[in-house]
Amino acid sequence: MKLSFRWYGKEDEVTLEYIRQIPGMQGIVSAIYDVPVGEVWPSEKIQSLKEEIEKHDLTLTVIESVPVHEDIKLGLPTRDKYIANYKQTLKNLANAGVGVVCYNFMPVFDWTRSNLYFPLADGSTTLIYEDKVVEKMNPLAEGLSLPGWDSSYAEGELKELLQSYQDVTEEMLWENLAYFLHEIIPVAEEVDIKMAIHPDDPPWSIFGLPRIITSEKSLARLIDIQDSPNNGITFCTGSFGANSENNLAEMIRTYGSKIHFAHCRNIKRTGERTFEESSHLSSDGSVDMVEVMQAYNEIGFTGPLRPDHGRMIWGETGRPGYGLYDRALGAVYLNGIWEALVKTKS
């Protein structure tokens, strides 16, 4: 596997200089953040990102993410314009040597939590999700801010968008995803880019919006839509792990050839549709990380793998879930498990 790390560009407080110092670190997962959703990513911006990363003896292993415009998810007539732009962006990325693109099909909101600074017993803070708290939240309330929140919405735009989804069912969202994949995957095949859909986080409906990439059953349906080596998965143990019915190791073994990108993080389920994000250590959460890494080792996984959300520890401040210290600990922990598995196997 290629140990990788998420970097949010030059404005990120976690610098490439720091990331480079993590033992075993090879790749960077990043994106272009100043191009509006739906527009073509200019080749010069992509090349500049790649060169900046390579100056630090790292490689651009994954683009996370190329956002999918809401008109595509809604199946509006304007979707064809945005799909055409998406295709051109893939071609521009391929010209820069990018091999994996992560994306998601979650309506309106990306990953969502109810508290970004929940205090743990050890003095660190973490992200948590409590369904009962989220159910009481009004996404249109003034001052409400959550991860996955697009602050670029103009006044009244978010309300209109949520109203547009009122009659959109899970089945309709599946149909719109299929339309998107039928258009995109042939281009991905042509330019040799692996498309890797990220599961919904959390893996159930929020604010009445449908969510569809939640389980092994949904992965089977995804693959059937467009059975191509380029139509695959970002396997996130935190997202799938929030549902206790998902057997993570068996899912990895079943869909190994379709897993183009791995997110390894731990969460501790604390109740029905309630969890907190823990350290990566197996005993601290509900995900057996050794079992997960063993499954990746068994399938011969060679793709990019990154530690995911971390706690805020040792007094660090910054982007919730994306500080340096705990994610670096996670990277070293995962790399240690991998080394032990490889040497034991050989």
ABEGO torsion letter per residue (X at the ends): XBBBBBBAEAABABBAAAAAABBGBABBBBBBAABBBGBBBBAAAAAAAAAAAAAAGBBBABBOBBBBBAAAAAGBAAAAAAAAAAAAAAAAAAAAGBABBBBBABBGBBBBBABAABBBAAGBBBBBBBAAAAAABBAABBGBBBBGBBAABBBGAAAAAAAAAAABBAAAAAAAAAAAAAAAAAAAAAAGBBBBBBBBOBBBBBGGBBBABABAAAAAAAAAABBBAABBBBBBAAAAAABAABBAAAAAAAAAAABABBBBBBBBBAEBGBBBBBBABAAABABBAAAAAAAAAAAGBABBBBBBBBBBBGGBBEBBGABAAAAAAAAAAAAAAAAAAAAAAX
